[in-house]
Amino acid sequence: MYKIVEKTELSETISQHVIYAPLIAAKAKAGHFVILRSREGGERIPVTLVDWNPERGTVTLIIQAIGKSTTEMNALKQGDSFLDVAGPLGTPVEIKNWGTVLGVGGGVGIAELYPIARAYKEAGNKIVSILGARNKGLLILEKEMAELGEVIVTTDDGSAGRKGLVTDAMNDLYAAGRGPDAIFTIGPIPMMKFVALASLPHKTPTFASLNPVMLDGTGMCGGCRVEIGGKPKFACVDGPMFDAHQTNFDALLKRTAAYREQEKESLERYARDHQCRIGLH
C-alpha cells in the first residue's frame, strides 16, 4: 500500500497526490512514469512523475479525472492509499545543453512537462514555455513553470493569457526570430501533432511524450505500440518521449479511441452507482 501523505485539489477535475514511495523516489528521473492501481481489480493507469523527494521518500503525481478509474483515484483522500505504484518505468529524457528549449504543454500535460523543463534548466538551458488549456480553470503549474523561465499562456476561450492555440504562440516566436533550439511537447495528441507540423519547416528537433493504451508497462503486452519512422516501438520501454517528426499521430489517435465507448459506459455506470450509494447515506 502506498499512502497519500498530501493531496491538493488543483481544479474540479485535477488533483495533486504526494505519495510515500521511497524506492521509486530514490531512482526517479525526468521522463519516468509509474503505473497505479487504486484497489484490487482496479484498472492500471500510467501517470508521469511530476516531482520526487528522495529525502522524504515521496513522489508527486497529478491526475485528471477523465474516466471511471481516474475518477476513483481522485476520490481518494489524504491518508488513503493506492494499492499499487509500480515504477519508475520508461526511458528517462536525455538531458543536455541545447541552448534554448521550448516546452509546449497542454492541459494536464503541463504537469508532465514541468520536471523535464526543470532538468533542462538545471543543465544550463534557457527555458521558454507555452502553456495551453481549454480555459483558466484547467491551467495548472503556471507559477512553477514561470520560476524556470518565460511563460506564454493560451486558452481556447481567452479566459487566461491570449485567446488561441499553442501553435499561434509558437509561430509568433519563429516570426520574431526567437525560434528555439529544441522543443518538447506534452498534451492532447492533436496538439502534439500540430506542434510537430509547425516546427517541421524550421527543422527544430521536436520531441513528444506519447500516451497510448498501456497495460503492463514493461513491453510484454504490446498494447502501447506506436509507429515511429514507420517502425513499431513500445511507449512503455522505448519512450514515452519520441521524435515528434517521425511519429504517426493519426495511428496513435485511432488506437487511443478504440475503447472510447466502453470507457464512456463505464464512467456513466460508476456515476449512477455512486449517486445511489450517496443517496443511501
C-alpha positions in Angstrom: 0.0 0.0 0.0 1.2 3.5 -0.9 -0.1 6.2 1.4 -1.2 9.6 0.2 0.6 12.0 2.5 -0.6 15.2 0.9 -3.4 15.9 -1.5 -4.3 19.2 -3.2 -7.2 20.0 -5.5 -5.9 22.0 -8.4 -9.3 22.2 -10.1 -12.7 20.4 -10.2 -11.2 17.5 -12.1 -7.4 17.7 -11.4 -5.8 16.6 -8.2 -2.2 16.5 -7.0 -1.1 13.5 -4.9 2.1 13.2 -2.9 2.6 9.5 -2.2 5.1 7.8 0.0 7.1 5.5 -2.3 10.8 5.7 -1.2 12.2 3.1 -3.6 10.7 5.0 -6.6 11.7 8.4 -5.3 15.3 7.2 -4.9 15.6 6.3 -8.6 13.3 8.7 -10.4 14.4 10.8 -13.3 12.8 13.3 -15.6 10.5 11.5 -18.1 9.9 8.5 -15.9 6.3 7.3 -15.1 4.6 4.9 -12.8 1.6 2.6 -13.1 -1.1 3.0 -10.4 -3.9 0.8 -9.1 -6.3 2.3 -6.5 -7.8 -1.1 -5.5 -7.9 -4.8 -6.1 -9.4 -5.4 -9.5 -8.8 -1.8 -10.5 -7.5 -0.6 -13.8 -3.8 0.0 -14.2 -3.2 3.7 -15.0 0.1 5.1 -16.2 1.0 8.6 -14.8 4.2 10.6 -15.4 6.1 11.7 -12.3 5.8 15.4 -11.6 8.3 15.6 -8.8 10.1 13.4 -6.3 11.9 13.8 -3.0 14.4 11.0 -2.1 14.9 12.5 1.4 11.2 12.3 2.2 10.7 9.2 0.1 7.8 10.8 -1.8 6.7 11.1 -5.4 4.2 13.7 -6.7 1.6 12.9 -9.3 -1.1 15.0 -10.9 -4.2 13.1 -12.1 -7.1 14.4 -14.2 -10.4 12.7 -13.7 -11.4 11.7 -17.2 -12.8 8.1 -16.9 -14.0 5.8 -14.2 -10.6 4.8 -12.9 -9.1 8.3 -12.7 -12.3 9.5 -11.0 -11.9 6.8 -8.4 -8.3 7.7 -7.9 -9.1 11.4 -7.4 -11.8 10.4 -4.9 -9.0 9.1 -2.6 -8.2 11.4 0.3 -5.1 12.4 2.2 -4.3 9.4 4.4 -5.8 6.9 2.0 -3.6 4.6 0.0 -3.1 3.4 -3.6 -2.9 -0.4 -3.8 0.0 -0.4 -6.3 2.5 2.2 -7.5 4.9 0.4 -9.9 8.0 2.2 -11.2 9.9 4.2 -12.2 9.1 3.0 -15.7 10.1 4.1 -19.2 13.2 5.7 -20.6 14.2 9.0 -19.0 14.7 12.0 -21.2 18.3 12.6 -22.3 19.3 15.9 -20.6 21.9 18.0 -22.4 22.5 21.7 -23.2 20.6 22.5 -26.4 20.6 26.3 -25.8 17.0 27.4 -25.8 14.4 24.8 -25.0 10.8 25.4 -25.7 8.3 23.4 -23.7 4.7 23.2 -25.1 2.2 21.8 -22.6 -1.5 21.3 -22.9 -3.9 20.7 -20.0 -2.6 18.1 -17.6 0.4 17.6 -19.9 1.8 20.7 -18.2 2.4 18.5 -15.1 4.5 16.1 -17.2 6.4 18.9 -18.9 7.4 20.5 -15.6 10.2 18.0 -14.4 11.6 17.9 -17.9 11.8 21.7 -18.2 13.3 21.8 -14.7 16.0 19.3 -15.6 16.9 21.2 -18.7 17.1 24.5 -16.7 19.5 22.8 -14.3 21.6 21.7 -17.2 22.1 25.3 -18.3 19.4 25.7 -20.9 17.2 28.8 -21.3 13.6 27.7 -20.9 10.6 29.2 -22.7 7.2 27.6 -22.0 3.9 27.8 -23.9 1.0 26.5 -21.7 -2.3 25.8 -23.2 -5.7 24.9 -21.8 -9.4 25.0 -22.7 -10.0 27.6 -20.0 -8.4 29.2 -17.0 -9.8 26.5 -14.7 -7.7 23.8 -16.4 -4.5 25.8 -16.4 -2.0 24.3 -13.9 1.5 24.9 -12.6 1.8 28.3 -14.2 3.7 29.7 -11.2 6.1 26.8 -11.1 6.8 27.0 -14.8 7.4 30.7 -14.5 10.2 30.1 -12.0 12.1 28.3 -14.8 11.8 31.0 -17.4 9.4 32.9 -19.7 5.8 31.6 -19.8 3.3 32.3 -22.6 -0.3 31.2 -21.8 -3.0 30.5 -24.3 -6.6 29.4 -23.7 -9.3 28.4 -26.1 -11.8 30.8 -24.6 -9.4 33.6 -23.8 -10.1 33.4 -20.0 -6.3 33.4 -19.3 -3.5 34.7 -21.4 -4.1 35.1 -25.1 -7.1 33.5 -26.9 -5.9 30.9 -29.4 -3.8 27.8 -29.8 -0.3 27.0 -28.6 0.8 26.9 -32.2 -0.2 30.5 -32.6 2.3 31.4 -29.9 4.9 29.2 -31.5 4.5 30.8 -34.9 4.9 34.2 -33.3 8.2 33.2 -31.7 9.5 32.0 -35.0 8.3 35.2 -36.7 10.1 37.3 -34.1 13.4 35.4 -34.8 13.1 33.6 -31.4 12.9 30.1 -32.7 14.2 27.5 -30.1 17.0 25.0 -30.4 14.7 22.1 -29.3 11.0 21.6 -28.5 9.4 19.2 -26.0 5.6 18.9 -26.2 3.2 17.0 -23.9 -0.6 17.1 -24.0 -3.5 16.1 -26.2 -2.5 14.1 -29.3 -3.9 16.6 -31.8 -2.0 19.4 -30.1 1.3 17.5 -30.2 0.7 16.7 -33.9 0.3 20.3 -34.9 3.2 21.4 -32.7 5.3 18.9 -34.8 3.9 20.3 -38.0 4.6 23.9 -37.0 8.2 23.2 -36.1 9.0 20.9 -39.1 9.6 23.7 -41.7 12.2 25.2 -39.3 13.9 21.9 -38.8 13.8 22.3 -35.0 14.3 19.0 -33.1 10.9 18.2 -31.6 10.0 15.5 -29.1 6.6 14.4 -28.0 5.6 12.3 -25.0 3.1 9.7 -26.2 0.2 8.3 -24.3 -1.2 5.2 -25.9 -3.3 2.5 -24.2 -0.9 0.8 -21.7 -1.3 -2.3 -19.6 1.8 -3.9 -18.0 4.3 -1.1 -18.7 7.3 -3.5 -19.4 6.9 -4.1 -23.1 5.3 -7.6 -22.8 1.7 -6.9 -23.9 2.2 -4.7 -26.9 -0.8 -2.5 -26.0 1.2 0.7 -26.2 2.6 0.1 -29.6 3.3 3.3 -31.6 4.7 3.9 -35.1 7.9 5.9 -35.2 9.6 6.4 -38.5 7.5 3.7 -40.0 8.6 1.1 -37.4 6.8 -0.2 -34.3 8.0 1.0 -30.9 6.6 0.4 -27.4 5.9 3.6 -25.5 6.4 1.9 -22.1 10.0 0.9 -22.7 11.3 2.8 -25.7 9.5 6.0 -24.6 7.3 7.7 -23.7 9.3 10.5 -25.4 9.8 10.2 -29.2 10.9 12.2 -32.2 7.7 14.0 -33.0 8.6 14.5 -36.7 8.8 10.7 -37.0 5.6 9.9 -35.1 2.4 8.7 -36.8 0.0 10.7 -34.7 -3.0 9.6 -36.8 -2.4 6.0 -36.0 -2.0 6.9 -32.3 -5.3 8.8 -32.3 -7.0 5.7 -33.8 -5.6 3.3 -31.2 -6.4 5.5 -28.2 -10.0 5.8 -29.4 -10.5 2.0 -29.7 -12.3 1.7 -26.3 -13.9 5.1 -26.1 -17.5 3.8 -26.0 -16.7 1.2 -23.3 -14.9 3.9 -21.3 -17.9 6.2 -21.5 -20.3 3.4 -20.5 -18.1 2.5 -17.5 -18.0 6.1 -16.3 -21.7 6.6 -16.6 -22.4 3.4 -14.7 -19.9 4.4 -12.0 -21.6 7.8 -11.7 -25.1 6.2 -11.4 -23.9 3.7 -8.7 -22.0 6.4 -6.8 -25.1 8.6 -6.7 -27.2 5.7 -5.4 -24.7 5.0 -2.6 -24.7 8.6 -1.6 -28.5 8.6 -1.5 -28.5 5.7 0.9 -26.4 7.5 3.4 
